[in-house]
């Protein structure tokens, strides 16, 4: 009898031990499976990473039609052809959503850089290249902004003037990279900045003394003012003068170079006769308007296209 009780006790102990080991084994397998799933979620495959990168580039309805930049027949001007120094320069942008408020070009040690001022904080970074390249670039390759009067200032490398340059911009709101094209306009620099560039004048064009017409384009200000085009062009002694007719009679003087010029007529429109020192180049001028409560001197540029002279 005692032997029978002992045998039953031993059998019960073996059964309990076996069940416990089975439960432990099941829990271990479950834990191991969960850890493997967690690890897999934390380390995405290369294909997943590539898909996420491609989504960082704007496409479809997020992209608007690009504007043309530069001008027909422009030829790239490298840093070696520009006199070292700092210059205010005009920049064409292919997007109205990426407007350059102002730009300072620095030429030094055979290289050019541009301080691009944007009057907003709509873009987190820029990249010297395409949007696709930017999406794959390291953080250290991106151009971070500096605070500047409520907007941002980006220091951007300039390969050449009068040449389309790829620029990618990262939208702060959408976190998408957008493709832009920029052209840094050599024709907006002062004449002394391009000592090797031939100056196009009435003399170099071989214009005889007489009267002609020429297409003229006005830029600057609020964009509301305009001038009559084509304009009358008078050549005397190899020197050219153009008749500038403004869209209002509220301009009481113009500054061209170092010369202050008064109007010849203000009956219906403000009319001026100004010297044309060169063609095919943006000429910086200023015009004083009395249309506001107090007179304001506003900066503009005039571009006289020599190919349109008749």
Buried (B, 14 or more C-beta within 10 A) or exposed (E): EEEEEEEEEEEEEEEEEEEEEEEEEEEEEEEEEEEEEEEEEEEEEEEEEEEEEEEBBBEEEEBEEEEEBBBEEBEEBBBEBBEEEEBEBBBBBBBEBBEBBBBBBBBEEEEBBBBBBBBEEBBBBBBBBBBBBBBBBEEEEBBEBEEBEEBBBBBBEBBBBBBBBBBBBBBEEEEBBBBBBBBBBBBBBEEEBBEEBEEBBBEEEEBEEEEBBBBBEBEBBEEEBEBBBBBBBBBEEEBBBBBBBBBBBBBBBBBBEEEEBEBEEBEEBBBBBBEBBBBBBBBBBBBBBBEEEEEEEBEBBBBBBBEBBE
